[in-house]
Amino acid sequence: MAITPESVLSSIVLLTEQRSQKHLEDCLTATLADLANLPFCGICAPLPTANGIFIDWAAIRSHDGAGPPEELQEIGSDPLLLDCMALGCERSEALAGGGIRRAHPVIDDRGKVCAFLVTRTNPGQDEPAALIKGFIAIYRNYLTILWDAARDTLTGLKNRKTFDENFSTIVAESRHIDVSFNGNRREAHLDGQHHWLGIIDIDHFKRINDTYSHIFGDEVLLLLSALMRKAFRAEDRLFRFGGEEFVVLLAPATFEAAKAVFERFRATVEAFAFPDVGRITVSVGFVRIDCDDKPSVVIGNADRALYYAKGHGRNQVRSFEHLVTQGELPFDSPSLAKAKLF
């Protein structure tokens, strides 16, 4: 495709038709690869974890047809990206067979590198630097619009509208997680690492609004969301579903680790002194996510565990699977009917 004003304008129109980050990134890599005749164009994002920073490839357009790798790579295994992130500016390297590999940082509105656009040229090929930088600017600005639309306006957490898309990603990732089995189906759900969904609800929140006014209620929600960001890992996904209800999609963890992180958050909230309001507590219900689960079923099961917690004293964490195993909740969930427990 020749680079002409018409082709560039047409590409911009196509980009701005996209309504999700995934589609935007697929469109951008394909558009730049075709416009600039690049043998490789890809977008990846730095993913901070407790074990270091990993690189998550979101979209790749390559002449050999290769797609994004399934495995995450540690950023240190790619010195070009490590250098680009550390310096916050464009970095390049000459390839052995000729051509240039270049990493372009995408800087968010907080001044942090939120993504990399990685390109590779053919030997002797001139790279259209101005064109690439222009499309990076469009990508960054459009990302901001998408992020704003996906966020709760009060807390800055993801909103309910974006939950289904995130849940589908979690379910797809769950298909690659090995489920260990020790011969005891009743305990099988406790083994190995899985994704988990937890619902967090502020106890007696209506009393806070009625006693101190909605302004103080909003301040409690803001402070609680800040505590959530500190308590959970960067790879966990945090949502506000509305009112005083929050949802957490935990990255893979064992049952004991999932229970511990929710319990630690509950204790953190209980010990925190909220200005003017004083002490508040939260109740939590959580459930494991299976690779064939539907959002409504998982939310429903976590909700049942939550309301058990609220009906039995509040300020506690309850596991749906444990409650079913102990006979505290009836065994009538479609997600458990496949002998997950028995």
N, C-alpha and C positions, 0 to 999 in steps of 0.2 A: 504494500500500500504506500503510495507516494504521500509525502508530507506537504499538504496544501492547506490554505485557510479553510477550505470546505471540509477536508477530511478531519482536521483538528476540531472544528466546530461540531461536526457530526459525532465525533468521539465524546466530546463534552456533554452533548445532549444525551447520548447513550448512558454515560456515567451517572448523570443526575436523574435518570429514570429509575435507578436502583433504590430499593426500599429496605435493604438489610446490609449489614457490614459484610457478610459473606458474599453476597451478590456483587457488592461494590468492589471488593478485592479481586474477585474472579474477573470482573469486567475490566478493571484497571490493568491487571497484568496482561490480559489478552490484548487489550487496546494498545498498550505501549509496545508489546512485542511485535505486533503487526505494523504499527505506524513507524517505529524506529528500526524495524528489521533486526530485532535482537534475538540471538539464539537462546537466551534465558532471561526471564524477568519473574521475580518472585517477591512476595511480601511475607514477612515473619514478624513476630512480636516477642519481646523479652518477657519471660514469665518468672518472677521471683518466687522461690520456694524456700522451705527451711533447709534444703540441701544445696542451695546455690541458685543461680539464674540459668534458666533453660530457654531454648529458642523453639517457639511454636510456629511452624510454617502454616500460614493460612491459605495461600494461593500460589501456584507456580504455573508459568507458561514456558514450556521447554520444547525445543525442536525434536528431542527424543521421546516426547510424550510422557515423561515422568511426572508424577503428581507429588503432592506434599508427603514427606515420610511419615509413617505412623508413629515412630519413636521420637520422643523429644531428645534434643542434643544439648549438652551443657555448653554454655556460651564460650567457655575457654577452649573448646575443640575447634572453634572457628575464630582465629586471631583477628581477622578483618572485622567481624561483627563486634568482638570484644573491644577493639580499638575505637570503632565508630561510636559505641555506647559510652566509653570512658571519656572521649573527647567531645562528643555531641556534635560532630561535624562529619562531612563526607570523607570517606577513606577509599583507597583503591589499591589493587595489586596487579602486577603483570603476570599473566598466565604463561606456563612453560611452552605451550603450543602457539603462543601469540594471542592477542586480544587482551582486554582489560576486564577484570571483575571489580565492580564498584558497589559500595554500600552507602545508601543515602538515608540519613536519620529522619524520622518523622517526629517533630517536637510538638507535644500537646500544649494546652494553654497554661499548664503549670511549669513549663520549661523542661519537662522530662522527655526522654526518648521513649515513645510509646510503640514504635514500629520501625522496621527497616524495609526500604525498597532496595532489592539487590538485583543488579543487572550484569550481563556479560556481553561483550561485543565480539564480533568475528575479528580475526587477525587483519590489521590494517584498516578496520572500519572506524569512521569518525562517529563518536557518540553525540547525539543531539542533546547537549546538556541543558540548554534553555527549555526545550520541550519537556524533558523529564522533570526538571525543577518546577515547571508550571503545573504539571499533572500532580506532583507531590503536594503542592499548595492546595489544589482543588480537593485532593483526597483528604488532606488534613482538615480543611474547612468543612467538608461534607461529613467527615467522621464526627466533628463537634456537633453538628445538627442531629445526627443519628443518636449520639450519646445523650444529648439533652432530651430527646424524645423518649429515650429508654429509662430515664431517671425519675425518681420521685422528687418533686420540686422542693419538698421540705427537707428531707434527710440526705438526698443525693444518692441513696441506694437505688438499685435497679427496681423498676416498677412491675406491677402485676402483668402489664401488657407484654413484657418481654419474657415472662416466665416460661411459656410453652416452648419457645425457641431454645432457651437454655436447657430446659428439661430434655428436649429431644437430643441435644448434644450429649448430655449426661448418659442417656439411655444407649446411644450409639457407642460411647466410650465403654460402657459396662459390658458390651459384648466381647471386649478384649481382655476382661479381667477373669483370671482363673478362679473358679469357686472350689475351694478345698472341701473335702468330705471325709469325715473320720469314722464313718460307719454308723453314726447315730444321727438320724434325720432330725430328731428333736433339737439337737444342738448344732445342726449344720449351719444355721444362719449366723453363728457366732465366729466361725472360722474364716480366715482369709481377709482380704481387703475388699471393700465395696463402697459405692457411693451411698450417702445417707441424706435424707431430707428431714429437717426439723422445723417445727412451727413454734415460735416464741410469742407469748402473749403477756402483756403487762397486767399484773393482778390489780383489780379494783381501779382501773384507769378512769372509769366514769366518775368515781369519787374524787379523783385528782382534778378533773375538769370542773366538777360542780363546786369543789371547795376553793380552789385557787384560781380558776378561770382557764379558758382555752389557751391563753398566752403561755401560762406556766405548763400546761399540758403539752404544747408544742415544744417547749424547751426540754421537757423530759424526753420526748421523741428524738430530738436532735442529739442529746447527750447519750441516749441509749444506742443510737446508730453509731456514734463515735466509739463507744465501748465495744460494739460488735466488730468494728474494723480492727481494733486492737486485739480482740480475743481470738478471732478466726484467722486462718491462713490466707495469704494473698490469692491462692488458687481456689478457695471456697467462694461461692457466689451468694451474695446477700441481697435480699429483696424486702421491700415494704409492701405488704398486700393491702394496706389501708388501715385507718384507725390505729389501734395499738398492736396490730398483728404483723409479725415479721417472719420470713421464711429463709432458711439457710440450706443450700445444696452443698454438702460436704464433698470435697475431693476424696478419692479412695482412702479408706482408713479401716482398721479393725473395729469390731464392735466395741471393745473396751476403750479404744482411743476416741471413737465417736462419742461414747457416753461420757468420757472424761472431759472432752472439750465443751460439751453442752453443760456439764456440771460445773466446770470452771467458770463459764460465762455466768451461770445462775448465781454462783457465789460472789463473783465480781460485782454484779448488779446489787446484790443484797448489801454488800459492804460499802457501796458508793454513796456519798452524801450529795443528793441532788439539791441544788440551791433553792431555798425557801420551802421546797416540798419535803425534804428530808429523805428518809429511806423508802424505797419501793422494792418490790420483788417481781419476779417473772416465773411463769410456768412454761414447761417445754415438753412437747411430745415429738418423738422421732421414730423413723422407720427406714428400713433398708430399701434401696432401689434395685429392682431386677431389670434385666435387659429387655423384657417384654412388658413392662409395666406401663400403664396409662397414667397421665398426670392426675386425673380425677380420683383414681384408686389410691395412689400414693398420698395425695393430699388428704383424702378421706381417712385413711388409716392413721396418719400422723395426727389428724384432728381428733380422732377418737382417743388416742393416747393423751393428747393435750387436755381434753375435757375430763378424762379420768383424773389427771393430775390436779386440775382445778376443783374437781368435786371431792377430792380426798386431801384437802389441806392447803393446796396451792404451794408456790415456792418450791417446786420439785421438778425433776426430770424423769420422764417415763418412756420406756421403749415399747412400741406396739407389739413386737414379737414376744417380749418377755411377758406382757400382760396376757397375750393369747395362750402362751405356754402355761402360765400359772392359773389359767381359767378365769381371769378377771375380766376378759373381754370375750365375746362369743366368736367362734371360729367360722366366720361367714364371709371372709374377704376373698374376692376373685384372685388377688395376687398371691394368696397363700394356698389356694386350692390345688396347686400343682405339687403338693407334698414338700413344700419348702421346709416345713417344720417337722412333719411326721413321716 
